[in-house]
Amino acid sequence: MEASDQDLVARVQSGDHHAYRYLVERYSRGVFRLAYRMTGSEQDAEDIVQESFLKAFRQMHRFESRSGFGTWLYRITANCALDFLRLRQRHAEATGEMPGLTSAEPAPDRLTYSSELRLGIADALGTLSPQERAAFVLRHYQGCGIQEIAGSLNLSETAAKNTVFRPVQKLRRHLEPLCATMTRTN
């Protein structure tokens, strides 16, 4: 039988640091997906994953089980990604660069219909504010509920609903021309 998050957290808090490995294994894929969807870069996402798990480990004594461990960890990850995006934005403004979520050189697999759509979505995600992007990713890629998103982003449930709704509307408007073009060519 697999140990619950609560049991593993209690073991880590009581000094069994090996139990943390199970939490890392359980959540590493979801944390990576969240970080990747927010940054658009595998390398940046990997750095954020490491930073998130390290912060969570160092702050484990502060975890009080009022929310689930996953919610708490996603909140840490979202905050690490938001900090990273703010830093990247400041760097871009200082150097005059335009930060982007997609590579300038398309890979061969991006030449297909699904790849074009994926790029369109990545481009559309880049138009969202970091908080909107985090809420959208948590809801639509991670499958989190409104209450969990509210806890992860430190928002009220009403604010979380709005923060999930706005990006959907923005993405719909942004992707409409791309979808129309693709349906005409197929």
C-alpha positions in Angstrom: 0.0 0.0 0.0 1.3 3.4 -1.0 1.7 6.0 1.8 -0.5 9.1 1.7 0.9 12.6 1.3 -0.1 13.3 4.9 1.9 10.3 6.1 4.9 11.2 4.0 4.8 14.8 5.2 4.6 13.7 8.8 7.6 11.4 8.3 9.6 14.2 6.8 8.6 16.6 9.5 9.7 14.1 12.1 13.2 13.8 10.6 12.8 11.0 8.0 14.3 12.9 5.1 14.2 9.8 2.8 10.4 10.0 2.8 10.7 13.3 0.8 12.0 11.3 -2.1 8.5 9.7 -2.5 6.9 13.1 -2.6 9.3 14.3 -5.2 8.6 11.2 -7.3 4.9 11.6 -6.9 4.8 15.3 -7.9 7.8 15.9 -10.1 5.9 15.4 -13.4 3.1 17.8 -12.4 5.5 20.4 -11.1 7.6 20.2 -14.3 4.4 20.6 -16.4 3.4 23.7 -14.5 6.8 25.3 -14.7 7.2 24.4 -18.4 3.8 25.8 -19.3 4.6 29.0 -17.4 8.0 29.5 -18.9 7.9 27.8 -22.2 11.4 26.4 -21.7 12.4 22.9 -20.6 15.7 24.2 -19.1 14.0 27.0 -17.2 11.3 24.6 -16.0 13.9 22.1 -14.7 15.6 24.9 -12.8 12.2 25.9 -11.3 11.4 22.3 -10.4 14.7 22.0 -8.5 14.1 25.4 -6.8 10.5 24.5 -5.9 11.4 21.1 -4.3 14.3 22.6 -2.4 12.1 25.4 -1.1 9.4 23.0 -0.1 11.9 20.8 1.7 13.4 23.7 3.6 9.9 25.0 4.5 8.4 21.6 5.3 8.2 22.5 9.0 5.8 25.3 8.1 3.4 23.0 6.2 0.2 22.7 8.3 -2.0 20.3 6.2 -4.7 23.0 5.9 -4.5 22.3 2.2 -3.2 19.3 0.4 0.6 18.9 -0.1 0.1 19.1 -3.9 -1.7 22.5 -3.6 1.1 23.8 -1.3 3.8 22.5 -3.7 2.0 24.0 -6.8 1.8 27.3 -5.0 5.5 27.2 -4.3 6.1 26.3 -8.0 3.8 29.0 -9.3 5.6 31.6 -7.1 9.0 30.4 -8.3 7.9 30.6 -11.9 6.3 34.0 -11.4 9.6 35.3 -9.8 11.5 33.8 -12.7 9.2 35.5 -15.3 9.5 38.8 -13.5 13.3 38.6 -13.5 13.3 37.6 -17.2 11.0 40.5 -18.0 13.3 43.0 -16.1 16.3 41.5 -17.9 14.6 41.9 -21.2 13.6 45.4 -20.5 17.2 46.3 -19.4 18.8 44.8 -22.5 16.0 45.7 -25.0 15.2 42.1 -25.8 11.7 40.8 -26.3 11.1 37.8 -24.1 9.3 34.9 -25.9 7.9 31.5 -25.0 8.8 29.8 -28.3 12.0 29.2 -30.1 12.8 31.3 -33.2 13.8 28.3 -35.2 11.0 25.8 -35.7 11.9 22.1 -35.3 10.9 19.7 -38.1 8.0 18.2 -36.0 6.4 21.7 -35.8 5.5 21.6 -39.5 2.4 19.5 -38.9 -1.0 20.8 -38.1 -0.9 19.8 -34.4 2.5 21.5 -34.1 1.2 24.7 -35.5 -1.6 24.6 -33.1 0.8 23.9 -30.2 2.9 26.9 -31.2 -0.3 29.0 -31.5 -1.2 28.0 -28.0 2.3 28.7 -26.7 2.2 32.1 -28.4 -1.3 32.8 -26.9 -0.1 31.8 -23.4 2.6 34.3 -23.8 0.0 37.1 -24.1 -1.4 36.2 -20.6 -0.1 37.8 -17.4 1.9 35.4 -15.3 -0.9 35.0 -12.8 -3.4 34.3 -15.6 -1.0 31.8 -17.1 -0.5 30.1 -13.8 -4.3 29.8 -13.2 -4.9 28.6 -16.8 -2.2 25.9 -16.5 -3.3 24.7 -13.1 -6.9 24.4 -14.3 -6.5 23.1 -17.9 -3.2 21.2 -17.8 -3.0 20.1 -14.2 -6.7 19.5 -13.7 -6.9 21.5 -10.4 -10.2 22.7 -9.1 -11.0 26.4 -8.3 -10.4 25.9 -4.6 -7.0 24.3 -5.2 -6.1 27.1 -7.7 -7.2 29.7 -5.1 -4.9 28.1 -2.5 -2.0 27.7 -4.9 -2.1 31.3 -6.1 -3.2 32.8 -2.7 -6.5 34.2 -4.1 -10.1 34.1 -3.0 -12.3 31.6 -4.8 -14.1 34.4 -6.7 -10.8 35.9 -7.8 -9.5 32.4 -8.8 -12.7 31.9 -11.0 -12.1 35.2 -12.7 -8.4 34.5 -13.1 -9.3 31.2 -14.8 -12.1 32.7 -16.9 -10.2 35.7 -18.3 -7.4 33.7 -20.0 -9.9 31.4 -21.6 -11.5 34.4 -23.2 -8.2 35.9 -24.2 -6.9 32.6 -25.7 -10.1 32.1 -27.6 -9.8 35.5 -29.2 -6.1 35.0 -29.9 -6.5 31.5 -31.4 -9.7 32.2 -33.5 -7.8 33.4 -36.6 -5.3 30.5 -36.4 -8.2 27.9 -36.2 -10.1 29.6 -39.0 -6.9 29.4 -41.2 -6.3 25.8 -40.4 -9.9 24.7 -41.1 -9.8 26.4 -44.5 -6.6 24.6 -45.5 -7.8 21.2 -44.4 
